[in-house]
Amino acid sequence: MSRLFPHYRFAVLAMSAAIVVLAACGTTETNAPDPPSAEQAGNSRPAVASDVPDARPVVVAFGDSLTAGQRVGRSETYPAFLQREFDKRGMSFRVVNEGISGDTTAVALSRIDVAIAHQPKWVILALGANDGLRGLPLDAMERNLREIIGQFGQAGARVVVAGMKLPRNYGPEYVRDFDGVYPRLADELDLPLIPFLLENVAMVPELNNADGIHPNAKGNAIIARQVALAFEDFLAD
């Protein structure tokens, strides 16, 4: 059976605002430092390598804009805060952010090899919101999620299912069926479940950006803390 973490008191949020899919944020480039002069090079001691491989087990955050971080910097995404939470708790993991804004489950499935290349020990799977918001067939969404979970499992990764929820005005049957996908997958495949990734953050104005949808830095910090607590419970179990 799937594991529900005691630190969570998940409640179904009555989300009424329509969610829009935004484009992925761009990245900025930094200038490389000037090379040392011949005199500096001759007098300096050999530099210590800064690219020593990080041998900690990898946790891949695999998702859409909620993972990538919409309208926040890379250091303010929930995976970035999760790394700090793990470090603070002495949990030896390296978090890799593989979130792409606008991804549906089908698009994410097509790029899974990039995530698998990190050789993750754990994967936080937070996908499906864009499928639901576009009204895509839920049976196809569930098949894609099962395939993603299967491929990560074959690569030796343990998947944590992070549930999503739709606005209640998408129709009671569609909303009910959408919400039911995540606990069903976790239960049938015996996977740990976070019923709602945005618990305690969704629809709280001060925790979201101006669009009212995507968490700001404060909101992402709360998400990361909740995910870290879930990991503590799961590892203890």
Secondary structure, 3 states (H helix, E strand, C coil): CCCECCCCCCCCCCCCCCCCCCCCCCCCCCCCCCCCCHHHHHHCCCCCCCCCCCCCCEEEEEECHHHHCCCCCHHHCHHHHHHHHHHHCCCCCEEEEEECCCCCHHHHHHCHHHHHCCCCCEEEEECCHHHHHCCCCHHHHHHHHHHHHHHHHHCCCEEEEECCCCCHHHCHHHHHHHHHHHHHHHHHHCCCEECCCCCCCCCCHHHECCCCCCECHHHHHHHHHHHHHHHHHHHHC
